[in-house]
Amino acid sequence: MSGGSRPVLEVRDVSKSVNGPEGRLDILSDVAMQVHDGESFAIVGASGSGKTTLLGLLAGLDTPTRGRISLDGHALEQLDEEARADLRRRLVGFVFQSFHLLPALTAEQNVMLPLELEGHADARERAHAALEAVGLGTRRKHYPAQLSGGEQQRVAIARAFVHGPRVLFADEPTGNLDRRTGRHVCDLLFALNRDHGTTLVLVTHDLQLAERCVRRVELQEGKLEPLA
């Protein structure tokens, strides 16, 4: 990635603490990082290291105890919850370990949903194109229960990028999949990054998956370190 590209995500001295039954728990401490437009960026770490907490902060799902986070030039700490939600709808896509598909909706309807909420008249056509892109054009009328785990995750990917997000956040996207299916799902994520210029921020404990990213960092006891 060229050093001249501007950061789409910028984190400055971010810490996150919560109050528990035994007092204050420090989850993140003085985290600083930049992710550039179109980059693939991996955050690795053991369970409980704070990876998912950091991802939630980057996406504006939560706010830091201290520090600043900028998403596409917007200072998240200066926005209220409604403004952060609007920013996510416009700029962000999510892929989670659990697929989070609505069981009463078909694959096509699940992908259409974020477009319909935004009032797009061409929601069906765009959903169809997104499902074709992940190889599920012929399964668009199937319900989640009629799809395999890998197919459900591909529907989730189609839903995540159907609105053309600037940043795609993926939190352990292969955690519920077998190795072969997980590899295919990851191929799709990196194809989106490559072919559409979508910034990919990947949270994983899988070092082999992380190695596919242009840059990698590791969370250790709430602190961020470069990963060779």
C-alpha positions in Angstrom: 0.0 0.0 0.0 1.4 3.3 -1.0 2.4 5.6 1.9 0.6 8.4 0.1 -2.9 7.0 0.6 -4.9 8.6 3.3 -6.1 6.8 6.4 -9.7 5.7 6.3 -9.3 4.7 10.0 -7.1 6.5 12.5 -6.8 5.6 16.1 -4.9 7.8 18.6 -4.1 6.7 22.1 -7.3 4.8 22.6 -8.0 3.0 25.9 -11.1 1.1 27.0 -12.0 0.2 30.6 -15.1 -1.2 32.2 -16.2 -1.5 35.8 -16.7 -5.0 37.0 -17.5 -6.6 40.4 -13.8 -6.6 41.3 -13.2 -3.0 40.1 -12.0 -1.5 36.9 -10.9 -3.8 34.1 -8.6 -2.3 31.4 -9.4 -4.0 28.1 -7.3 -1.7 25.8 -4.4 0.5 26.6 -3.1 3.4 24.5 -3.8 1.8 21.1 -2.6 3.7 18.1 -3.0 2.6 14.5 -3.9 3.7 10.9 -5.6 1.8 8.2 -5.3 3.2 4.7 -8.0 3.3 2.0 -8.2 0.0 0.1 -5.8 -1.8 2.5 -6.2 -5.2 4.0 -5.4 -5.1 7.7 -5.4 -8.0 10.2 -5.8 -7.7 14.0 -4.8 -11.0 15.7 -4.7 -12.1 19.3 -5.8 -14.8 21.7 -9.3 -15.0 23.0 -9.9 -12.2 25.5 -7.2 -10.0 24.1 -9.6 -7.2 23.2 -9.9 -7.8 19.4 -13.7 -7.6 19.2 -13.7 -4.7 21.6 -11.3 -2.8 19.3 -13.4 -3.7 16.3 -16.5 -2.3 17.9 -14.7 0.9 18.7 -13.4 1.2 15.1 -17.0 0.8 13.8 -18.5 3.3 16.3 -20.5 0.6 18.0 -19.0 1.6 21.3 -16.9 4.6 22.5 -13.5 4.6 24.1 -12.8 5.5 27.6 -10.0 7.7 26.4 -8.5 8.7 23.0 -9.7 9.5 19.5 -10.9 7.4 16.5 -11.5 8.9 13.0 -13.5 7.0 10.4 -13.3 8.5 6.9 -12.4 11.8 8.5 -15.3 11.8 11.0 -14.3 12.0 14.7 -16.4 9.3 16.2 -16.1 10.6 19.8 -17.8 13.8 18.7 -20.8 12.1 17.2 -23.9 11.0 19.1 -25.2 7.4 18.8 -27.6 8.3 16.0 -24.9 10.1 13.9 -22.6 7.1 14.4 -25.3 4.7 13.2 -25.9 6.9 10.1 -22.2 6.8 9.4 -22.1 3.0 9.7 -25.1 2.7 7.3 -23.2 4.7 4.7 -19.7 3.6 5.1 -19.4 0.2 6.8 -20.2 -3.5 6.2 -20.0 -6.2 8.8 -19.3 -10.0 8.5 -19.4 -11.9 11.8 -18.6 -15.4 13.0 -22.3 -16.0 13.4 -24.1 -15.2 10.2 -27.0 -13.1 11.7 -29.4 -13.8 8.9 -33.1 -13.4 9.5 -34.6 -16.9 9.3 -38.0 -15.8 7.9 -36.4 -14.1 4.9 -34.9 -15.6 1.8 -31.3 -15.1 0.9 -32.4 -12.4 -1.5 -34.6 -10.7 1.1 -31.8 -10.7 3.6 -29.4 -9.0 1.2 -32.1 -6.5 0.1 -32.9 -5.5 3.7 -30.2 -2.8 4.2 -31.1 -1.3 0.8 -34.8 -1.2 1.5 -34.2 0.5 4.8 -32.4 3.2 2.9 -35.2 3.4 0.4 -33.3 2.2 -2.7 -35.8 1.4 -5.5 -33.3 -1.0 -7.2 -32.8 -3.1 -4.0 -33.8 -6.4 -5.7 -31.6 -6.0 -8.7 -28.6 -5.0 -6.5 -29.2 -7.9 -4.2 -29.4 -10.3 -7.1 -26.1 -9.0 -8.4 -24.5 -9.3 -5.0 -25.6 -12.9 -4.7 -24.3 -13.7 -8.2 -21.0 -12.3 -7.1 -20.7 -14.8 -4.3 -21.9 -17.7 -6.4 -25.4 -17.9 -5.0 -27.5 -16.5 -7.8 -29.5 -19.8 -8.1 -30.1 -20.0 -4.3 -31.6 -16.6 -3.8 -35.1 -17.9 -3.0 -33.8 -20.3 -0.4 -34.2 -19.6 3.3 -31.2 -19.7 5.7 -32.2 -23.1 7.1 -32.0 -24.5 3.5 -28.4 -23.3 3.1 -25.2 -24.8 4.4 -23.0 -22.8 6.8 -20.7 -21.7 4.1 -23.6 -20.6 1.9 -25.1 -18.6 4.8 -21.8 -16.8 5.3 -21.6 -16.0 1.6 -25.1 -14.5 1.9 -23.9 -12.5 4.9 -20.9 -11.2 2.8 -23.3 -10.3 -0.1 -25.4 -8.3 2.4 -22.3 -6.6 3.9 -21.1 -5.2 0.5 -24.3 -4.7 -1.4 -24.4 -1.0 -0.5 -20.7 -0.5 -1.5 -19.1 0.2 1.9 -15.8 2.0 2.2 -14.8 -0.4 5.1 -15.6 -4.0 5.6 -15.2 -5.3 9.1 -14.9 -9.1 9.5 -14.9 -10.6 13.0 -13.7 -14.3 12.9 -15.5 -14.8 9.6 -14.5 -18.4 9.3 -14.9 -19.4 13.0 -18.0 -21.6 12.3 -16.8 -23.1 9.0 -14.7 -26.1 8.1 -11.2 -25.3 6.6 -12.1 -25.7 3.0 -15.3 -23.7 3.2 -13.5 -21.1 5.3 -10.8 -20.7 2.7 -13.5 -20.1 0.0 -15.2 -17.4 2.2 -11.9 -15.7 2.8 -11.2 -15.7 -1.0 -14.4 -13.8 -1.4 -13.4 -11.2 1.2 -10.0 -10.6 -0.4 -11.6 -10.4 -3.8 -13.8 -7.6 -2.6 -10.8 -5.9 -1.2 -8.9 -6.3 -4.4 -11.6 -5.8 -7.1 -13.7 -3.0 -5.4 -11.0 -1.2 -3.4 -13.0 -1.9 -0.2 -10.8 -1.5 2.9 -10.8 -4.9 4.8 -10.3 -4.9 8.6 -10.1 -8.5 9.7 -10.1 -9.8 13.3 -8.9 -13.4 13.7 -6.9 -15.8 15.8 -5.8 -17.6 12.6 -2.3 -16.5 11.7 -2.5 -18.1 8.2 -5.5 -16.0 7.4 -3.8 -12.9 8.8 -0.8 -13.5 6.6 -3.0 -12.8 3.6 -3.4 -9.2 4.7 -1.0 -6.4 3.7 -0.5 -5.4 7.3 -0.9 -7.3 10.6 -0.9 -6.3 14.2 -1.3 -8.3 17.4 -3.2 -7.4 20.6 -1.4 -8.6 23.7 -3.0 -7.8 27.1 -4.7 -4.8 25.6 -1.7 -3.4 23.8 -1.1 -3.3 20.1 2.2 -4.7 18.6 3.3 -5.1 15.0 3.2 -8.7 13.8 5.9 -9.8 11.4 
